[in-house]
Amino acid sequence: MSDSKSHRGGADRERINVNEDYEVRYWTQQLGISESRLREVVGRVGPMTKDVRAALKS
């Protein structure tokens, strides 16, 4: 699935694309973390939001 800027919801919110500024802004606000922390966690566990949230809780 490509990252469509016109479809921001549903399946598009299951992945975090750290190469898109608007997604980095959205996810850092949603998760209450810095950009560097977001990039570190996504690099470690992958782009799936459920995995990122789980990693931040542990």
PyRosetta script that sets phi, psi and omega in degrees:
from pyrosetta import init, pose_from_sequence

init()
pose = pose_from_sequence("MSDSKSHRGGADRERINVNEDYEVRYWTQQLGISESRLREVVGRVGPMTKDVRAALKS")
pose.set_psi(1, 129.6)
pose.set_omega(1, 178.0)
pose.set_phi(2, -81.2)
pose.set_psi(2, 160.1)
pose.set_omega(2, 179.9)
pose.set_phi(3, -87.4)
pose.set_psi(3, 98.7)
pose.set_omega(3, -177.2)
pose.set_phi(4, -92.2)
pose.set_psi(4, 121.6)
pose.set_omega(4, 179.7)
pose.set_phi(5, -70.0)
pose.set_psi(5, -16.8)
pose.set_omega(5, 180.0)
pose.set_phi(6, -88.2)
pose.set_psi(6, -12.3)
pose.set_omega(6, 179.0)
pose.set_phi(7, -120.6)
pose.set_psi(7, 85.8)
pose.set_omega(7, -176.8)
pose.set_phi(8, -105.2)
pose.set_psi(8, 82.0)
pose.set_omega(8, 178.1)
pose.set_phi(9, 171.3)
pose.set_psi(9, 179.0)
pose.set_omega(9, 178.0)
pose.set_phi(10, 54.0)
pose.set_psi(10, -122.5)
pose.set_omega(10, -176.5)
pose.set_phi(11, -61.8)
pose.set_psi(11, -28.4)
pose.set_omega(11, 179.9)
pose.set_phi(12, -67.1)
pose.set_psi(12, -21.6)
pose.set_omega(12, -179.9)
pose.set_phi(13, -91.1)
pose.set_psi(13, 4.5)
pose.set_omega(13, 176.6)
pose.set_phi(14, -85.3)
pose.set_psi(14, -14.7)
pose.set_omega(14, -178.4)
pose.set_phi(15, -127.8)
pose.set_psi(15, 149.9)
pose.set_omega(15, 176.6)
pose.set_phi(16, -111.3)
pose.set_psi(16, 119.0)
pose.set_omega(16, 178.3)
pose.set_phi(17, -100.7)
pose.set_psi(17, 101.0)
pose.set_omega(17, -177.5)
pose.set_phi(18, -74.5)
pose.set_psi(18, 0.3)
pose.set_omega(18, 177.1)
pose.set_phi(19, -92.9)
pose.set_psi(19, -1.6)
pose.set_omega(19, 177.9)
pose.set_phi(20, -113.2)
pose.set_psi(20, 119.5)
pose.set_omega(20, -177.5)
pose.set_phi(21, -56.2)
pose.set_psi(21, -41.2)
pose.set_omega(21, -177.7)
pose.set_phi(22, -65.6)
pose.set_psi(22, -32.7)
pose.set_omega(22, 178.0)
pose.set_phi(23, -73.6)
pose.set_psi(23, -38.9)
pose.set_omega(23, 177.0)
pose.set_phi(24, -61.4)
pose.set_psi(24, -45.3)
pose.set_omega(24, 177.8)
pose.set_phi(25, -60.3)
pose.set_psi(25, -46.9)
pose.set_omega(25, -178.7)
pose.set_phi(26, -60.0)
pose.set_psi(26, -50.7)
pose.set_omega(26, -174.7)
pose.set_phi(27, -72.4)
pose.set_psi(27, -32.7)
pose.set_omega(27, 176.6)
pose.set_phi(28, -66.4)
pose.set_psi(28, -36.6)
pose.set_omega(28, 177.0)
pose.set_phi(29, -70.4)
pose.set_psi(29, -45.5)
pose.set_omega(29, -178.6)
pose.set_phi(30, -62.4)
pose.set_psi(30, -39.9)
pose.set_omega(30, -175.5)
pose.set_phi(31, -94.0)
pose.set_psi(31, -10.7)
pose.set_omega(31, 179.5)
pose.set_phi(32, 66.4)
pose.set_psi(32, 40.1)
pose.set_omega(32, -179.1)
pose.set_phi(33, -130.4)
pose.set_psi(33, 166.3)
pose.set_omega(33, 178.7)
pose.set_phi(34, -79.2)
pose.set_psi(34, 164.3)
pose.set_omega(34, 177.3)
pose.set_phi(35, -61.8)
pose.set_psi(35, -42.0)
pose.set_omega(35, -179.1)
pose.set_phi(36, -64.9)
pose.set_psi(36, -38.1)
pose.set_omega(36, 177.9)
pose.set_phi(37, -66.2)
pose.set_psi(37, -42.5)
pose.set_omega(37, 178.1)
pose.set_phi(38, -59.4)
pose.set_psi(38, -47.8)
pose.set_omega(38, -179.4)
pose.set_phi(39, -63.1)
pose.set_psi(39, -38.2)
pose.set_omega(39, 179.4)
pose.set_phi(40, -65.1)
pose.set_psi(40, -46.0)
pose.set_omega(40, -178.2)
pose.set_phi(41, -67.7)
pose.set_psi(41, -44.3)
pose.set_omega(41, 178.0)
pose.set_phi(42, -61.9)
pose.set_psi(42, -38.7)
pose.set_omega(42, 177.5)
pose.set_phi(43, -64.1)
pose.set_psi(43, -31.5)
pose.set_omega(43, -177.8)
pose.set_phi(44, -84.4)
pose.set_psi(44, -44.0)
pose.set_omega(44, -173.2)
pose.set_phi(45, -110.5)
pose.set_psi(45, -8.5)
pose.set_omega(45, -179.3)
pose.set_phi(46, 100.5)
pose.set_psi(46, 178.2)
pose.set_omega(46, -171.3)
pose.set_phi(47, -87.7)
pose.set_psi(47, -3.8)
pose.set_omega(47, -178.0)
pose.set_phi(48, -71.0)
pose.set_psi(48, 128.4)
pose.set_omega(48, -175.2)
pose.set_phi(49, -61.2)
pose.set_psi(49, -36.1)
pose.set_omega(49, 180.0)
pose.set_phi(50, -64.6)
pose.set_psi(50, -36.2)
pose.set_omega(50, 178.5)
pose.set_phi(51, -71.2)
pose.set_psi(51, -39.4)
pose.set_omega(51, 178.7)
pose.set_phi(52, -65.1)
pose.set_psi(52, -44.8)
pose.set_omega(52, 179.2)
pose.set_phi(53, -62.6)
pose.set_psi(53, -42.2)
pose.set_omega(53, 179.2)
pose.set_phi(54, -62.8)
pose.set_psi(54, -41.7)
pose.set_omega(54, 179.8)
pose.set_phi(55, -64.8)
pose.set_psi(55, -36.2)
pose.set_omega(55, -179.9)
pose.set_phi(56, -72.5)
pose.set_psi(56, -27.1)
pose.set_omega(56, 179.0)
pose.set_phi(57, -78.3)
pose.set_psi(57, -24.5)
pose.set_omega(57, -176.5)
pose.set_phi(58, -88.4)
pose.dump_pdb("model.pdb")
